[in-house]
Amino acid sequence: MSSSTAGSRLSPVTGTSPTALGAPLSLCAREPHVPADRLVAEMVPPPRFDSVRFATYIPDPKQPTQTEAVRVLEDFAAGLGGAHAAGPARRGLFGFGRAKAPKVPAGPRGVYLDGGYGVGKTHLLASLWHATPAEPALKAFGTFVELTNLVGALGFQQTVRTLSGHRLLCIDEFELDDPGDTVLVSTLLGRLVDAGVALAATSNTLPGKLGEGRFAAADFLREIQGLSAHFRPLRIDGEDYRHRGLPEAPAPFSDEQVTKAAHATGNASLDDFTDLLGHLARVHPSRYGALTDGLGAVCLTGVGPVPDQSTALRLVVLADRLYDREVPVLASGRPFDRLFSEEMLNGGYRKKYFRAISRLTALARDAKGLVGPS
């Protein structure tokens, strides 16, 4: 994908301008605005997955389902190369007006990647997007949250009209812990399938499925009810994150080291951790990607325990956006593997918290080189 395509996910941030060196930026000073008409254009794989392809996915020789998944998805992508039955030419001006009923191919029009954490589901989903022989404007990639945000911005009917001309819609981390949103998106996907759009999805574990390493395909298909006939479950076995344990986070630096590094690093931000958590409550999670636009590093002082679950879930979203964009995170205070309480790590959203710890730890390791010799 070209750099211009990758950059389409970025959005302007008002009231700030990037700096090369000198006074660092502040996330708390940023008030990002993402115009609704850009939301669809931004639905591409995140920068971390710009270069992934099926050829770069290395299957575990002990897990034959991984090799089989690559083969099936390559065939699925190749089968999407024909003319789109419900493309824009069959509709009125700007996608409005009556469309002639398309001829939807027989058989499943969707694949569901069924596997645990850390087996490469997002890698494969992004590879499918890249391999589908269609212009970027005719295929969309986003998380479940981004899709619900799109419906909120455009309205249900306009979202249907906008996405009906697409050849493929990829949904990463399908959220199954909110019945209302699940019904909304299931209804949307039903309309898109009728329009001839192919679907691919991964999903998160429901809070009630804590004893399982993954959200089973049968449960996913039951949640989406009438759509189940349109999905082919594709099992991807592999080591579950729970058997690897929590990653060991690097030791935090001092406030002075973090502050010095923020001033010496181009386009770095510097914020107090508690202040940042408060700011996240005032910015909609759909804008967290724009909140991080142009950053060379995020520097945080005074990292401490996350006080409550609502705050913790917002931090999870920010961690995902920083990880997608490969932004190093340098911090003082508490190590990232001690952010969440035992109650949180044993509760309904434990999988999200484990993912956040893993991703923030990786970004902390990336940031170690920002601190010069004492």
Buried (B, 14 or more C-beta within 10 A) or exposed (E): BEEEBBEBBBBEBEEBEEBEEEEBBBBBEBBBEBEEEBBBBBBBBBBBBBEBEBEEBEBBEEBEBBEBBBEBBBEBBEEBEEEBBBBBEBBEEEBEEEBEEBEBEEEBBBBBBBBBBBBBBBBBBBBBBBBBEBEBBBBBBBBBBBBBBBBBBBEEEBBBBBBBBBBBBBBBBBBBBEEEBBEBBBBBBBBBBBBBBBBBBBBBBBEEBEEBBBBBBEBBBEBBEEBBEBBBBBBBBBBBBBEEEBBEBBEBBEBEBBBBBBEBBEBBBBBBBBBBBEBBEEBEBBBBBBBBBBBBBBBBBBBEEBEEBEBBBBBBBBBBBBBBBEBBBBBBBBBBBBBBBEEBBEBBBBBBBBBBBBBBBBBBBBBEEBBEEE
